[in-house]
C-alpha cells in the first residue's frame, strides 16, 4: 500500500485533478503545469496520482523501461528477456540538479576501477514511459530548461561526451508546479505543457474544515483512512484503464469549434487546437461517452488554452476568465 495521500481524498481543486487524470489517459496531451499558492495540494496531487496510476509492463532490468526486449538499448547490462509489471515511474527532478544527473554520464567508478567506458543513465532514462515531476519549475536553471525542451520535442535523449555516444527513448509526461510570485516560466517551456491550471486556497470555511479533518485522519488514523479512500482510488484507476481503450468519435463540428476558439483567443500555432481536441476526447472517454461534445470542450478549454494567450496588460480579468468568456460566446 502506498503511503501517499490518496488522490480521491483531495478536497476541491477539480480543475487540477481533471487535468492530471486526462494526461494519465492520453500522455500525448503533453503534461500539466500547476501554478498557485503554497499549501494548495500541488505536490500532494502529483504523489497521489502516481499511487493510482496503472502499472506498466516492461523488460526486467531495462534501464529505460522498454516494452519489448528488442527495444532495450545496446549499452544496457543485466537485462533479462522477461516481461514484468511495475508501478508507473514518477521521477523527481530537483532544483540544482546537474546536467549529468539529468541526461546521464560516464560511470566514473567503473572507469577508475576497471578502466572501462560505461554509461550511467540519468533521470530521463528512468522517466521513460512515466512522469517527470519538477517542483518550483519556474526556478529551474536555463541550461536544464534547454535540455528538457530538446528531449520533449524529439522524444529521445542524446548524450555525447567523454568518448561515449548514447541514444535512448525519453518519452514522459512533464508535470510542473510552482508559485508565480517567485518567478515566471520561460515561454518556450510554458508552451510545452499541454494543460495549465491555477490553484488557490479554498475560501469556503466548510472546504477548509474538510481539508483539515481529512489530513488529521491521514496523520493519526492512516490505515483506516487509506482503506476508505483506497476504494475510491481503485475506482479511478479502473476508469483510467477503461478510458484508454475507448475512442470517442469526433465530428467536423467539434473540429470547427476547436479552430474557432483558438482563432478567437489569438493563440499562436496549432498546438492549442490539437491539445484541446485530445483533452476533450480523453474527457469523453473517461466519462464513458461515445462522442465528443461541446460540453467536453467547455470543461477542458480553460485548462488547455489559458496559458497560450498573448498577454494583455490592460486586461486584469485573468487568462482563465478570458478563455471562459470566449468559450461562452463561441459555443453558445
C-alpha positions in Angstrom: 0.0 0.0 0.0 1.3 3.4 -0.9 1.9 6.0 1.8 1.0 8.9 -0.5 -2.1 10.9 0.4 -5.0 9.4 -1.7 -5.8 11.3 -4.9 -9.5 10.9 -4.4 -9.3 12.4 -0.9 -8.1 15.8 -2.1 -10.8 18.4 -1.4 -11.9 20.6 -4.3 -9.2 21.6 -6.8 -11.4 19.9 -9.5 -9.6 21.5 -12.5 -6.2 20.3 -11.2 -7.4 16.8 -10.7 -9.2 16.7 -14.1 -6.0 17.9 -15.9 -3.9 15.2 -14.2 -6.4 12.4 -15.0 -6.6 13.5 -18.7 -2.8 13.1 -19.0 -3.0 9.7 -17.4 -5.5 8.6 -20.1 -3.6 10.2 -23.0 0.0 11.1 -22.4 0.2 12.8 -25.8 -1.7 15.7 -24.3 1.6 17.0 -23.1 1.7 17.3 -19.4 0.4 19.6 -16.7 1.6 22.9 -15.2 0.1 23.7 -11.8 0.7 27.3 -10.6 -0.7 28.7 -7.4 -0.4 29.5 -3.7 1.7 27.5 -1.3 0.0 24.7 0.5 -2.8 24.2 -2.0 -2.1 20.5 -2.6 0.0 20.7 -5.8 2.7 18.2 -4.9 0.1 16.1 -2.9 -1.9 15.7 -6.1 1.1 14.5 -8.1 2.1 12.0 -5.4 -1.5 10.8 -5.2 -1.8 10.4 -8.9 1.4 8.4 -9.0 0.0 6.0 -6.5 -3.1 5.2 -8.5 -1.6 5.0 -12.0 -1.9 1.6 -13.6 1.3 -0.4 -13.7 3.4 -0.7 -16.9 4.7 -3.9 -18.4 8.4 -3.7 -19.2 11.5 -5.9 -19.7 13.2 -6.8 -16.4 16.4 -4.9 -15.8 15.9 -2.5 -18.7 17.1 1.0 -17.6 14.5 2.7 -19.9 11.5 0.5 -19.2 11.3 -0.9 -22.7 8.2 -2.9 -23.5 10.0 -5.3 -25.9 13.3 -7.0 -25.5 14.4 -5.8 -29.0 13.9 -2.2 -27.8 16.4 -2.4 -25.0 19.4 -0.2 -25.7 22.6 -1.9 -26.6 24.5 -0.4 -23.7 22.1 -1.8 -21.1 23.5 -4.6 -18.9 21.9 -7.4 -16.8 18.7 -7.3 -18.9 16.5 -10.4 -18.9 14.2 -11.4 -21.7 11.3 -11.4 -19.3 8.3 -9.1 -19.0 7.3 -7.8 -15.6 4.9 -5.3 -14.3 6.0 -2.3 -12.2 4.4 0.9 -10.9 4.4 3.7 -13.5 7.6 5.6 -12.8 7.3 9.1 -11.4 10.7 10.7 -11.2 11.5 13.9 -9.3 13.8 16.4 -11.0 15.1 18.5 -8.1 16.3 22.1 -8.4 20.0 22.4 -8.7 20.3 19.0 -10.4 23.4 18.8 -12.6 23.2 18.1 -16.4 24.9 14.8 -15.9 22.3 13.7 -13.4 19.5 14.6 -15.8 20.8 13.1 -19.1 23.3 10.5 -17.8 27.1 10.3 -17.9 30.2 8.2 -17.9 30.2 5.7 -15.0 33.3 7.2 -13.2 33.6 4.4 -10.6 33.7 1.7 -13.3 36.1 3.8 -15.4 38.5 4.2 -12.5 38.3 0.6 -11.1 38.1 -1.4 -14.4 39.3 1.0 -17.0 36.1 0.6 -18.9 33.8 3.1 -20.5 30.2 2.6 -19.5 27.1 4.7 -19.5 25.3 5.6 -16.2 21.7 6.5 -17.2 20.1 9.7 -15.7 16.7 10.8 -14.7 15.4 11.0 -18.2 16.1 7.3 -18.8 14.2 6.4 -15.6 11.3 8.6 -16.5 10.7 7.0 -19.9 7.1 5.8 -20.2 6.3 7.6 -17.0 6.2 11.0 -15.4 8.9 13.6 -14.8 7.9 15.9 -11.9 9.5 19.3 -11.3 8.6 21.3 -8.2 9.3 25.0 -8.5 9.6 24.6 -12.2 9.8 28.3 -12.7 13.1 28.4 -10.8 14.8 25.7 -13.0 18.2 26.7 -14.4 18.1 27.8 -18.1 20.5 25.1 -19.4 18.3 22.4 -17.8 15.3 24.0 -19.4 17.0 23.9 -22.8 17.7 20.2 -22.3 14.1 19.4 -21.4 12.9 21.3 -24.5 15.1 19.4 -26.8 14.1 16.0 -25.3 10.4 16.9 -25.1 10.4 17.7 -28.8 12.4 14.7 -30.1 11.3 12.1 -27.5 14.9 10.9 -27.4 17.9 11.7 -25.2 21.3 12.0 -26.9 24.5 12.0 -24.8 27.8 12.6 -26.5 30.7 13.2 -24.1 33.8 11.6 -22.6 34.2 9.4 -25.6 30.7 7.9 -25.4 27.8 8.3 -27.8 24.4 7.2 -26.4 20.8 7.5 -27.6 17.7 6.2 -25.8 14.0 6.9 -25.8 12.8 9.6 -23.3 9.1 9.9 -23.6 7.4 11.1 -20.4 4.6 13.3 -19.2 6.0 16.5 -17.7 4.3 17.8 -14.6 5.5 21.1 -13.1 4.4 23.1 -10.2 5.3 26.5 -8.8 4.4 29.7 -7.2 4.1 32.6 -9.7 5.2 35.1 -7.1 8.7 33.5 -7.2 9.3 34.0 -10.9 7.8 33.4 -14.3 8.2 30.4 -16.6 10.1 30.8 -19.9 7.7 31.0 -22.8 9.4 28.1 -24.6 8.9 25.7 -21.7 5.4 27.0 -20.9 4.3 26.1 -24.5 5.4 22.5 -24.0 2.9 21.9 -21.3 -0.4 20.7 -22.7 -2.6 21.8 -19.8 -2.2 24.6 -17.3 -4.1 25.0 -14.0 -4.2 27.9 -11.5 -5.0 26.7 -7.9 -5.9 28.9 -5.0 -6.6 28.3 -1.3 -10.3 27.5 -0.6 -12.3 30.4 0.6 -15.3 28.5 1.9 -15.0 27.7 5.6 -16.6 24.2 5.1 -14.0 23.3 2.5 -11.1 24.4 4.8 -12.6 22.4 7.7 -12.9 19.3 5.4 -9.2 19.6 4.4 -8.1 19.8 8.0 -10.3 16.9 9.0 -9.1 14.6 6.3 -5.5 15.5 6.8 -5.8 14.9 10.5 -7.3 11.5 9.9 -4.5 10.7 7.4 -1.9 11.6 10.1 -3.5 9.9 13.0 -5.6 7.0 11.6 -3.7 6.2 8.4 -4.6 2.6 8.0 -8.3 3.2 8.3 -8.1 6.3 6.2 -6.2 4.6 3.4 -8.6 1.7 3.4 -11.6 4.0 3.0 -10.1 6.2 0.2 -8.2 3.3 -1.4 -11.6 2.0 -2.7 -12.2 5.3 -4.4 -8.7 5.4 -5.9 -9.2 1.9 -7.3 -12.3 3.0 -9.0 -10.5 5.9 -10.6 -7.7 3.6 -11.7 -10.4 1.3 -13.4 -11.9 4.3 -15.1 -8.5 5.3 -16.5 -7.9 1.8 -17.8 -11.3 1.7 -19.4 -10.9 5.2 -20.9 -7.6 4.2 -22.6 -9.5 1.5 -24.5 -12.2 3.9 -25.8 -12.1 6.0 -28.9 -14.9 8.6 -28.8 -15.9 9.8 -32.2 -15.2 13.4 -33.2 -17.4 15.3 -35.6 -16.4 18.1 -38.1 -18.4 20.5 -35.9 -16.1 19.8 -32.9 -13.0 20.3 -35.1 -14.5 23.6 -36.3 -15.2 24.6 -32.7 -11.6 23.9 -31.7 -10.2 26.1 -34.5 -12.8 28.8 -33.9 -11.9 29.0 -30.2 -8.2 29.3 -30.8 -8.7 31.9 -33.5 -10.9 34.0 -31.2 -8.4 33.8 -28.4 -5.5 34.6 -30.8 -3.3 31.6 -29.7 -0.2 31.1 -31.8 0.4 28.0 -33.8 -1.8 24.9 -33.9 -0.7 23.2 -30.7 -3.7 24.7 -28.9 -6.3 23.1 -31.3 -4.5 19.7 -31.0 -4.3 19.8 -27.3 -7.9 20.9 -26.9 -9.1 18.1 -29.1 -7.0 15.4 -27.3 -8.2 16.7 -23.9 -11.8 16.7 -24.9 -11.6 13.2 -26.3 -9.9 11.9 -23.2 -12.6 13.5 -21.0 -15.3 11.9 -23.1 -13.5 8.5 -22.8 -13.2 9.0 -19.0 -16.9 9.7 -18.7 -17.8 6.7 -20.9 -19.3 8.8 -23.8 -19.2 7.6 -27.4 -18.9 11.0 -28.9 -17.0 14.2 -28.1 -19.4 17.1 -27.5 -19.4 20.8 -26.8 -19.8 20.1 -23.1 -16.4 18.4 -23.1 -14.9 21.3 -24.9 -16.4 23.7 -22.3 -14.7 21.7 -19.5 -11.2 21.4 -21.0 -10.9 24.7 -22.8 -9.8 26.8 -19.8 -7.0 24.4 -18.8 -5.9 23.7 -22.4 -5.8 27.3 -23.7 -5.3 29.8 -20.8 -1.5 29.6 -20.9 -1.4 30.1 -24.6 -2.9 33.6 -24.7 -0.9 36.7 -25.6 -0.7 39.0 -22.6 -2.9 42.0 -22.4 -1.6 44.5 -19.8 -4.9 46.3 -19.9 -7.0 43.2 -19.1 -6.9 42.4 -15.4 -9.5 39.7 -15.6 -7.0 36.9 -15.9 -6.4 34.3 -18.7 -8.8 31.7 -17.4 -11.6 34.3 -17.3 -10.8 35.5 -20.8 -11.0 31.9 -22.1 -14.3 31.3 -20.3 -15.8 34.4 -21.9 -14.7 33.3 -25.4 -16.0 29.8 -24.8 -19.4 31.1 -23.7 -19.6 33.3 -26.8 -18.4 30.8 -29.4 -20.2 27.7 -28.0 -23.4 29.5 -27.1 
